[in-house]
Amino acid sequence: MNEPVRPLLDFLIIAEFSQTILLIFILLVMEKNKKANIFFAAFLFILSSNFFSFYLFKSDLGVLSFIFALFSVPGISITGVLIYFYALSITGLLESFYKKQLFHFLIFPVSFIFFIVAVHTVNGVPHESDSFRKAIFIIISIGLLNSISYIAYTMVVLHRYYHKIENYYSDLDRMNLKWLSRLNPLTFITLAFWCVGFWTAHLGIVSKSPAGLTINISMLIIIIFITAYNLINQPEVFRQNIEMNHLIEDHIDSAESEKYARQSIDESMQDEYLAKLNMFMNQYKPYLNENITIKDLAEELQIPSHHLSIVINNRLNKNFYTFINEYRIKEAAAILENPDNSEASIIAIAFRSGFNSKSTFNSVFKKITGQTPSEYRSRNSFRSELAS
């Protein structure tokens, strides 16, 4: 290894491993999302231990390096699995971990045994043996491909999740996992870059360089910072609506559910429900409840929630989130247009309209009207002055 780069690499590895241990400690002592945090803590430890094992090996701490490698090298195979189960847990899609789900982790004991056999059959120093290097190449290659596949699938699961919850909730802030959607691609890129670099170096396509390792460690440090900031502030999984989570679990065949629901509601019934819905929205303004869900609204209307969802989706071509927030924006626009409210702050108007945060209010208002609330107020005031 290039000696001038060695101190920088050592510093990055030690810093990254120290941050990981601290973050793992925080995750494990936190009360919220405790089960989910175990999956993420294991993910961080495996990734970090691979680099730390390399540092120990280069520091001539062979035994300690082997102990870390014993779990971290086979563990590469389940990093994606751990992210997948973390995502299921944090979204509420996974209530309990069942024995049948252990098959997702079967690749780890297989890789672990393969690693032990490879070490046991080596005569002399393992890293100097061609057979051992080939075994490690197979273990890491299969492990990286398996984890990359799981992370890619997790991105699909999260995309479906966001699409579906918009049909059940009017407020997505308390279940905002957008940071996880950004973290998954970053993890995907990190593992893919590691995979390509590992292959090209092993096959002699490019010479081994500390630059690739430095990039990987830097990306892992970024992952740790993003994780630390967001996990500590991540709200508890929304257990109070766990029956809705059952509807949006990945393994449910939503097409069949919708087909069944359509068969139980005809056109005339949809017309009746739609009229009842419009009357109720205008008269009672349930959208002013910032936490209202389609289940809550369906109970107030005494309509089955899946029927109400069909009416909103089919007759209005909207999801529940958009349907409710359009009413909220109309309410906010009326407040902004009223001269008596000229001194009211934007955040106060947001709360009066049913929103629970200024940022969400601003983004939804601009998406629907094409203007920010402040711009809307200013233009309306200008028009009023011209008219007078």
matplotlib code that plots the C-alpha trace (Angstrom):
import matplotlib.pyplot as plt

x = [0.0, 1.1, 2.7, 1.6, -2.0, -1.7, -2.1, -5.2, -6.7, -5.9, -7.5, -10.7, -11.1, -10.6, -12.9, -15.6, -15.4, -15.6, -18.6, -20.3, -19.8, -21.2, -24.2, -24.9, -24.8, -27.4, -29.6, -29.6, -30.5, -33.2, -36.7, -38.5, -38.3, -36.2, -36.7, -36.1, -32.9, -31.4, -31.4, -29.8, -27.2, -26.2, -26.0, -23.7, -21.5, -20.9, -20.0, -17.7, -16.1, -14.9, -12.9, -11.7, -10.6, -8.5, -6.9, -6.1, -4.5, -2.3, -1.4, -0.1, -2.9, -3.6, -5.6, -7.9, -8.2, -9.3, -11.9, -13.5, -13.3, -14.8, -18.2, -17.9, -16.8, -19.7, -21.8, -21.5, -24.1, -26.9, -26.3, -29.0, -31.3, -30.8, -31.7, -34.8, -36.0, -35.3, -37.5, -40.3, -40.0, -39.8, -42.8, -44.9, -45.1, -43.4, -45.0, -43.1, -40.2, -41.2, -39.1, -40.1, -38.3, -35.0, -34.6, -33.6, -30.5, -29.5, -26.7, -24.8, -24.3, -23.4, -20.8, -19.6, -19.0, -17.3, -15.0, -14.1, -13.3, -11.2, -9.1, -8.8, -7.6, -4.9, -1.3, 0.6, -0.5, -4.1, -3.7, -0.8, -2.8, -4.3, -7.1, -8.0, -8.1, -10.4, -12.6, -12.8, -13.5, -16.5, -17.8, -17.6, -18.9, -22.0, -22.5, -22.3, -24.6, -27.2, -27.1, -27.3, -30.4, -32.1, -31.4, -32.7, -35.9, -36.1, -36.3, -39.2, -40.9, -40.5, -41.8, -44.9, -45.3, -45.3, -47.7, -50.2, -50.1, -51.3, -54.6, -55.0, -53.4, -53.7, -50.6, -47.4, -45.0, -45.2, -44.3, -41.8, -39.1, -37.8, -34.3, -34.4, -35.3, -32.2, -30.1, -30.9, -29.5, -26.4, -25.9, -26.6, -23.9, -21.5, -21.9, -21.9, -18.7, -17.1, -18.2, -16.8, -13.6, -13.1, -13.7, -11.4, -8.6, -8.9, -9.0, -6.1, -8.0, -6.8, -4.1, -5.1, -5.3, -6.0, -8.2, -11.1, -10.9, -10.8, -14.0, -15.8, -14.9, -15.9, -19.3, -19.8, -19.0, -21.7, -24.2, -23.4, -23.9, -27.3, -28.3, -27.3, -29.2, -32.4, -32.7, -32.5, -35.3, -37.3, -40.8, -42.2, -43.8, -47.4, -48.9, -52.2, -53.2, -51.7, -54.8, -54.1, -50.6, -52.0, -53.6, -50.4, -48.1, -46.0, -47.3, -50.9, -52.3, -53.8, -55.2, -57.3, -58.4, -59.5, -61.2, -63.2, -64.1, -65.3, -67.6, -69.3, -70.1, -72.1, -72.3, -75.4, -73.9, -70.8, -72.9, -74.7, -71.4, -69.9, -72.8, -72.7, -68.9, -69.1, -71.9, -70.0, -66.7, -68.4, -70.6, -68.4, -64.9, -63.2, -60.1, -59.3, -58.3, -54.6, -54.4, -57.5, -57.2, -59.5, -60.6, -61.6, -63.6, -65.2, -66.4, -67.9, -69.7, -70.6, -69.1, -66.6, -63.2, -62.3, -65.5, -64.6, -61.2, -62.7, -65.0, -62.1, -59.8, -62.3, -64.8, -62.3, -59.1, -57.3, -55.7, -56.9, -53.8, -54.5, -58.3, -57.9, -55.1, -57.0, -59.8, -57.2, -55.6, -59.1, -59.6, -56.1, -56.8, -60.0, -58.2, -55.4, -58.0, -59.8, -58.4, -59.2, -56.4, -53.8, -51.7, -52.0, -48.7, -48.3, -47.7, -51.0, -52.9, -51.3, -52.6, -56.0, -56.2, -55.5, -51.7, -49.3, -46.1, -45.2, -43.0, -45.7, -48.2, -45.9, -45.0, -48.6, -49.9, -47.4, -48.0, -51.8, -51.8, -48.5, -47.6, -46.3, -48.8, -46.9, -47.0, -50.7, -51.4, -49.3, -51.0, -54.4, -53.7, -52.5, -55.7, -57.8, -55.9, -56.5, -60.2, -60.6]
y = [0.0, 3.5, 4.6, 8.3, 7.2, 4.6, 7.2, 8.7, 5.2, 4.2, 7.4, 7.0, 3.3, 4.0, 7.1, 5.2, 2.1, 4.4, 6.2, 2.9, 1.5, 4.7, 4.7, 1.0, 1.8, 4.6, 2.4, -0.5, 1.7, 3.7, 2.7, 3.5, 1.1, -1.2, -4.4, -2.5, -0.9, -4.4, -5.1, -1.8, -2.1, -5.5, -4.0, -1.2, -3.6, -6.0, -3.3, -1.5, -4.7, -5.6, -2.4, -2.7, -6.2, -4.9, -2.3, -4.9, -7.2, -4.4, -3.6, -7.2, -8.1, -11.3, -13.1, -10.2, -9.5, -13.1, -12.9, -9.9, -11.4, -14.7, -12.9, -9.9, -11.6, -14.1, -11.3, -9.4, -11.8, -10.6, -6.8, -6.4, -8.8, -6.7, -3.5, -5.3, -6.4, -3.0, -1.4, -3.8, -3.2, 0.5, 0.8, -1.5, -4.1, -6.6, -7.0, -10.0, -12.0, -15.6, -18.7, -19.2, -15.9, -17.4, -18.7, -15.2, -15.6, -19.1, -17.8, -16.6, -20.0, -21.5, -18.7, -19.0, -22.8, -22.3, -19.7, -22.0, -24.9, -22.6, -21.5, -25.1, -26.5, -23.9, -24.9, -21.9, -18.2, -18.0, -14.8, -16.3, -19.3, -19.2, -21.6, -19.4, -16.3, -18.1, -19.1, -15.6, -14.3, -16.7, -15.9, -12.1, -12.2, -14.2, -12.2, -8.8, -10.0, -11.3, -8.1, -5.9, -7.8, -7.4, -3.7, -3.3, -5.1, -3.0, 0.1, -1.5, -2.3, 1.3, 2.7, 0.5, 1.5, 5.2, 4.8, 2.8, 4.8, 7.8, 5.9, 5.6, 8.7, 12.4, 13.2, 11.5, 13.5, 11.1, 8.2, 10.0, 7.5, 9.5, 9.4, 5.6, 5.8, 8.0, 5.8, 2.6, 3.9, 5.1, 1.7, 0.1, 2.2, 1.5, -2.2, -2.1, 0.0, -2.4, -5.4, -4.0, -2.9, -6.3, -8.2, -6.0, -6.2, -9.9, -10.7, -8.4, -6.1, -3.1, -3.0, -2.8, 0.8, 2.5, 5.0, 2.5, 1.6, 5.3, 6.0, 3.0, 4.1, 7.7, 6.5, 4.4, 7.4, 9.4, 6.5, 6.6, 10.4, 10.1, 7.2, 8.9, 12.1, 10.4, 7.4, 9.3, 11.6, 8.8, 8.6, 5.4, 3.0, 3.9, 0.9, 2.6, 1.9, -1.5, -2.9, -0.5, -1.8, -5.2, -3.8, -2.5, -5.4, -6.4, -10.0, -9.0, -9.3, -5.8, -6.4, -9.3, -7.3, -4.4, -6.8, -8.3, -4.8, -3.7, -6.7, -5.6, -2.0, -1.1, 2.3, 3.5, 2.8, 4.7, 7.7, 7.5, 7.3, 10.1, 12.4, 11.5, 12.2, 15.6, 16.7, 15.6, 17.2, 20.6, 20.5, 19.1, 19.8, 16.6, 17.5, 20.0, 17.0, 16.8, 13.1, 11.9, 8.6, 7.0, 4.6, 7.5, 9.2, 5.9, 5.3, 8.8, 8.2, 4.6, 3.4, 0.4, 1.9, -0.1, 1.2, 4.7, 4.2, 2.9, 6.0, 8.4, 6.6, 5.8, 8.7, 11.5, 10.0, 10.8, 9.1, 9.9, 12.0, 14.3, 14.3, 15.6, 18.1, 19.7, 20.6, 21.9, 24.1, 25.5, 26.3, 27.9, 29.9, 31.2, 32.3, 34.0, 35.9, 37.2, 40.7, 40.1, 37.5, 39.7, 39.6, 35.9, 34.0, 31.3, 28.6, 29.7, 29.4, 26.0, 24.7, 26.2, 24.4, 21.0, 20.8, 20.0, 21.5, 24.6, 22.7, 20.3, 23.1, 25.1, 22.1, 20.9, 24.5, 25.2, 21.8, 22.5, 26.3, 26.8, 29.4, 29.5, 30.7, 34.0, 34.6, 33.8, 36.2, 39.0, 38.6, 38.5, 41.7, 43.3, 42.4, 43.7, 47.0, 47.3, 46.5, 49.2]
z = [0.0, -0.8, 2.5, 2.4, 2.1, 4.9, 7.8, 6.2, 5.7, 9.3, 10.6, 8.5, 9.5, 13.2, 13.0, 11.1, 13.5, 16.6, 15.2, 14.3, 17.9, 19.4, 17.0, 17.7, 21.5, 21.0, 18.8, 21.3, 24.3, 22.6, 23.6, 20.3, 17.4, 19.5, 17.4, 14.2, 15.6, 16.2, 12.4, 11.6, 14.3, 12.9, 9.4, 10.6, 12.6, 9.7, 7.2, 9.6, 10.9, 7.4, 7.1, 10.7, 10.1, 7.2, 9.5, 12.2, 9.6, 8.2, 11.8, 12.3, 14.7, 12.9, 15.5, 16.3, 12.6, 12.0, 14.8, 13.2, 9.7, 11.0, 11.3, 9.1, 5.8, 5.8, 7.2, 4.0, 2.6, 5.0, 5.0, 2.4, 4.3, 7.5, 5.6, 4.2, 7.7, 9.1, 6.5, 7.2, 10.9, 10.8, 8.5, 10.7, 7.8, 10.1, 13.5, 14.7, 13.4, 12.7, 12.4, 8.8, 8.0, 9.0, 5.5, 4.4, 6.6, 5.6, 3.3, 6.4, 8.1, 4.7, 4.1, 7.7, 7.3, 4.0, 5.5, 8.4, 6.0, 3.8, 6.8, 8.2, 4.9, 4.4, 5.2, 6.4, 6.3, 4.9, 2.9, 1.0, -0.2, -3.6, -2.5, 0.4, -1.7, -4.2, -1.3, 0.0, -3.5, -3.8, -0.3, -0.8, -4.4, -3.5, -0.4, -2.2, -5.0, -2.4, -0.4, -3.5, -4.6, -1.2, -1.1, -4.6, -3.6, -0.4, -2.6, -4.5, -1.2, 0.1, -3.2, -3.0, 0.7, 0.0, -2.8, -0.7, 2.5, 0.5, 0.2, 4.0, 5.7, 5.3, 7.3, 6.2, 8.4, 11.3, 9.1, 6.9, 5.9, 2.9, 4.5, 4.3, 0.6, 0.1, 2.3, 0.4, -3.0, -1.2, 0.4, -3.0, -4.6, -1.8, -2.1, -5.9, -5.9, -3.4, -5.6, -8.8, -7.1, -5.5, -8.7, -10.9, -8.3, -7.8, -11.5, -12.1, -14.4, -12.3, -9.7, -6.1, -5.0, -1.6, -3.4, -3.8, -0.1, 0.9, -1.2, 0.4, 3.9, 3.1, 1.8, 4.9, 7.1, 5.2, 5.8, 9.5, 9.7, 7.8, 10.0, 13.3, 12.5, 11.3, 13.5, 16.7, 15.4, 13.8, 15.4, 16.8, 14.4, 14.0, 15.9, 16.6, 13.0, 12.7, 11.0, 8.1, 7.9, 7.3, 4.2, 2.8, 3.6, 0.6, 0.6, 0.2, -3.3, -3.6, -7.0, -5.8, -2.8, -5.0, -7.4, -4.5, -3.2, -6.7, -6.9, -3.6, -4.6, -7.8, -9.6, -7.8, -4.4, -5.4, -6.4, -3.0, -1.1, -3.1, -2.4, 1.3, 1.3, -0.4, 2.0, 5.1, 4.0, 3.3, 6.4, 9.1, 7.7, 9.1, 7.2, 9.9, 12.1, 11.2, 11.9, 10.2, 8.3, 5.8, 8.6, 10.8, 7.9, 6.9, 10.5, 10.7, 7.4, 8.3, 5.1, 4.8, 4.4, 1.3, -0.4, 0.5, -0.9, -4.2, -4.4, -3.9, -6.3, -9.1, -9.0, -8.1, -9.5, -6.3, -3.4, 0.1, 0.9, -2.1, -1.5, 2.1, 1.4, -1.4, 1.1, 3.5, 0.8, -0.1, 3.6, 3.7, 0.6, 2.1, 5.2, 3.2, 1.1, 4.1, 5.0, 8.6, 8.6, 7.1, 10.3, 10.8, 10.4, 7.8, 10.5, 12.3, 9.0, 8.4, 11.8, 11.2, 7.9, 9.3, 8.6, 11.4, 9.9, 8.0, 5.6, 4.5, 4.2, 1.9, -0.3, -0.7, -1.2, -4.0, -5.6, -5.8, -6.5, -8.1, -5.5, -2.0, 0.7, 1.0, -2.7, -2.8, 0.0, -1.6, -5.0, -3.5, -1.5, -4.7, -6.5, -3.7, -3.8, -7.5, -7.1, -4.5]

ax = plt.figure().add_subplot(projection="3d")
ax.plot(x, y, z, "-o")
ax.set_aspect("equal")
plt.show()
